[in-house]
Amino acid sequence: MKVKLIAPVAVLVLGAAGLFAQATQTLTGTVSDAMCGAHHMMKDATAAECTRECVKKGSDFALVSGGKVYTLKGDKAQFDKFAGENVVVKGKVSGTTISVDSIATSKS
């Protein structure tokens, strides 16, 4: 009898975990690129200039937040407007990737 009850409960728990993993989250951080992250390598260039140059060379836009670097997926032209700036990003987080729903300048 206990075995019959364990299987449905396990399915519900695993299903709920999957839903929470795909829930929209809000993160605050700085728009950078995946290669440089928080530490830009171009001498004599601003964070925005370095980010844009690295993206031109094939790197992805990224969000540096809480010591982590998240790759941003979505409208690259929109991300470019915020290069080097502090932003608030809303989207679905999967590992180290954010599927961006919205991005705006951080008020803090």
Stockholm file with secondary structure:
# STOCKHOLM 1.0

chainA/1-108         MKVKLIAPVAVLVLGAAGLFAQATQTLTGTVSDAMCGAHHMMKDATAAECTRECVKKGSDFALVSGGKVYTLKGDKAQFDKFAGENVVVKGKVSGTTISVDSIATSKS
#=GR chainA/1-108 SS CHHHHHHHHHHHHHHHHHHHHTSEEEEEEEEEETTTTTSCCCTTCCHHHHHHHHHHTTCCEEEEETTEEEEEESCHHHHHHTTTSEEEEEEEEETTEEEEEEEEECCC
#=GC SS_cons         CHHHHHHHHHHHHHHHHHHHHTSEEEEEEEEEETTTTTSCCCTTCCHHHHHHHHHHTTCCEEEEETTEEEEEESCHHHHHHTTTSEEEEEEEEETTEEEEEEEEECCC
//
